[in-house]
Amino acid sequence: MRALTWQGRRDVRVETVPDPVIEQPDDVLVRITSTGICGSDLHLYEVLGPFLDPGDILGHEAMGVVEEAVPEVRALVPGDRVVVPFNISCGTCFMCSRGLQSQCETAQVHAYGSGAALFGYTKLYGQVPGGQAEYLRVPFGNTLPIKVPEGPPDDRFVYLSDVLPTAWQAVEYAAVPPGGSLTVLGLGPIGDMATRIAQHRGAGLVIGVDLVNERLDRASAHGVTCLDLRRHEKNLGEAVREVTGGRGTDAVIDAVGMEAHGNPVTKAAQWATGLLPDALARPFMEKAGLDRLGALYAAIDLVRRGGTVSLSGVYGGALDPLPLLRMFDKQLQFRMGQANVWRWVPEILPLLTLTDEDTFGMDGFATHHLPLEEAPQAYAAFQAKQDGMIKTLLRP
């Protein structure tokens, strides 16, 4: 089959690789019909190379059609249309039964002390072949895939793999009171979707912050009060407090993560670490890694006293310095973590299937639809924020 493989820093290639096969009694094989490029894929493209091997298959936002299912799998049959959650969870363990599928005890990666394994996401999360490919082996066939109906296009459902549940959890964790206020830092796919969900769930004021024209325009078109970071970088806190009675917003969602704009010293350190031999880079990142924390520091500044900071952007530093005095003084609450996909599916899926209104604008959410063969060019354009690229779906 054809699949997108990691070969080195900023070097991904579509190659012919062996087809996946059934390995466990409850595996299913899925023929991929749509697969997304995620903002966190750029962490693999740029920063997390020490935890990848050449030839690793990337991608964790996939859907398709069941090609093969063994008799032990009774929940699905060949021909069923399914979305594949990005985190691998058994659905039956202690953690899964409590809605913490991202901490699944059956799929935890004990070698690195990590939570549940992820598709296409480094040795830290199991080094499981990903979904930017023609076929994908999916474990836990009775409990992991999300069966979706025929009819609407893939664009309606594919975001159940990651974008929708990640943004939904970010808003849930933000705990915005009815009619309350929210700032979303970063208007990429997760941040943009979080603004839409927050409005749907009753937020009165949603502020979005970014520095890419296309992202700002897109969020503005959906009723978000947008602030251009290029204009407000030095006074972002003042700008937010000006429209919130001097307090700041009830909650802030950091949808940026480790590659935040700013701090050239930390950026250079991240870049240099990616050039070290893996034997040196891995322990350095595990024990002494630093993130660019501009977005997180901004969140702490922008949120009102007694408010909540919700982190959905990925961080990986072991020694990130936090302003604990400021956090304690403001009496802030923090919630964070990988999205527990199946925890939110029962709430989200009816909004995609029981109405013709396309509640969150899913059918037009992708800015680009490209064949899998053009994935390397898409990664480069997405990383450089070129060609108005916000969300790309690949068609194998």
Number of C-alpha atoms within 10 A of each C-alpha: 13 18 29 26 27 23 17 19 17 17 14 23 20 20 15 12 14 9 14 15 14 15 11 14 14 18 21 27 23 29 23 25 21 27 31 26 22 22 22 18 19 17 19 22 20 17 23 24 25 24 19 22 16 12 18 21 29 27 26 27 27 34 31 26 19 25 18 19 22 17 10 13 17 12 12 22 17 14 14 17 23 27 26 28 28 28 29 29 30 21 22 14 16 14 17 20 13 13 16 23 29 26 26 26 21 19 21 20 20 14 10 12 10 16 24 26 27 26 28 27 27 23 20 20 24 22 20 21 24 27 31 32 31 21 25 26 24 27 20 17 25 18 18 23 25 22 19 21 10 10 8 13 10 22 20 19 24 26 24 27 26 25 23 26 26 26 25 26 25 32 29 17 21 25 21 22 14 10 12 16 23 31 29 29 27 26 26 22 21 26 30 25 24 31 29 22 21 25 20 12 16 14 21 15 21 22 21 27 25 22 18 18 10 18 23 22 12 16 23 15 10 14 14 22 16 22 21 15 18 12 10 15 16 10 10 19 19 16 16 22 17 12 14 15 9 13 16 25 27 24 32 34 31 28 28 27 24 23 23 19 18 13 13 10 10 16 19 11 14 22 15 12 21 21 15 14 11 16 10 12 20 19 12 17 22 15 11 13 19 21 23 24 23 16 23 25 14 16 25 24 20 25 26 23 20 15 21 25 28 25 27 25 26 19 20 17 19 14 13 13 10 12 9 9 9 12 17 12 10 16 13 17 16 15 16 17 19 22 25 24 29 25 19 18 18 10 12 15 15 10 15 20 17 9 9 9 10 14 14 20 15 18 14 11 19 17 12 15 16 15 12 21 18 15 24 18 13 24 22 16 15 20 17 10 14 13 12 14 19 24 19 22 27 22 19 22
